[in-house]
Amino acid sequence: MRTLRRLVFVAMLGGALVGLARSLTSRKRPTPRVPRPSASPSPADEAASAGPGDDVVIGAPAVASTVQPLGSEAARADSELMETSGTELPAWAQPEGASDDTLTDAFNALAAQAAPEPTEAPLPERLAAALAEVPAAIPSPASRTAESYMDEGNVYFNVGQFGLAIERYGKAIELAPDLTAAYYNRANARTRAGDYDGARADYDRALVLQPGDADTLNNRGMLHLYRAAYDDALHDFDAALAVEPGDTTVIVNRGLAHLHGGDAAAALVDFTEAASLDAQDAAAHYGAGQAAAALGNRDEALRHLKRALEIDAAYAREAAGDPKLAVLQGDSEFMKLLRESGSRTDR
């Protein structure tokens, strides 16, 4: 049974756009489609502007569910869990021969994507509590099923332990090589762990097993968008929309591909369509404002930006430093919008 889920997401592409992404999920597909990123500078733009010794970090969260950057902690999660949580994990939940070394600095750039809300409990305690919800009637590793590995991988994914999730999804694939959901979920986990080549391979395999799946097409398109492969991104978004024509999340994603690819006119068409389908879609209005500004249409840009900020005042922080809105910098009405929205976020 598939259920509708909405979540908050911070951009993969620089800046801090919040996307309200609709995600069709099921028990075997808990991981959401990758929502739309910010229509801010592309990774290529940011890399080009960095100095020789600079670390280029794509994506600075402004308003999202913040999580503790795991970094090296993730690599120690298995050993620390037993020491700090006070709860012994069942034998089947222990890592099987490898610790999680896959979460590197790339995770910090993507940490806010579809992340769980922070809690006061330490990560090991949350992980132990989450694992307790997995069906306990698993006799032994020798009798494990692909579905049980999927369930366990889902638990790790939902608490941000993407490396461990990847390992468990891999176990599911070993037992059931044609399990589409395992490739889909592992691709999403690999994306968040920074393994983009691995993610691409998994999305490709999932689409071989289930051609025309709109979620997978959207996610693979987002991966192309992040890597500045705009034509490939457009191809996947077009294919996803051929399956689900009214999906505003994908329409906005396609608008971003047009915008970053240099076609502001086509981007404006997509953003405007998405906004007409969902008047409360702040991302659609914000993107329309950027596209209109790029086309030199001040009045239309301000109209869409005003609407975006009315829906979500947090966009003021992105808009204040957005190079795509450079034409509006110093504009009295634009500055007034930023001040008013900033005052609302400070309350």
Buried (B, 14 or more C-beta within 10 A) or exposed (E): EEEEEEBBBBBBBBBBBBBBBBBBBEEBBBBBBBBBBBBBBBBEBBEEEEEEEEEEEBBBBBBBBEBEBBEEBBBEBBEBBBEEBEBEBEEBBEBEEEBBEBBBEBBBBBBBBBBBEEEEEBBBBBBBBBBEEBEEEBEEEEEBEBBBBBBBBBBBBBBBBBBBBBBBBBBBBEBBEEBBBBBBBBBBBBBBBBBBEBBBBBBBBBBEBBEEBBBBBBBBBBBBBBBBBBEBBBBBBBBBBEBBEEBBBBBBBBBBBBBBBEBBEBBBBBBBBBBEEBEEBBBBBBBBBBBBBBBEBBEBBBBBBBBBBBBBBBBBBBBBBBBBBEBBEEBEEBEEBBEBBBEEBEE
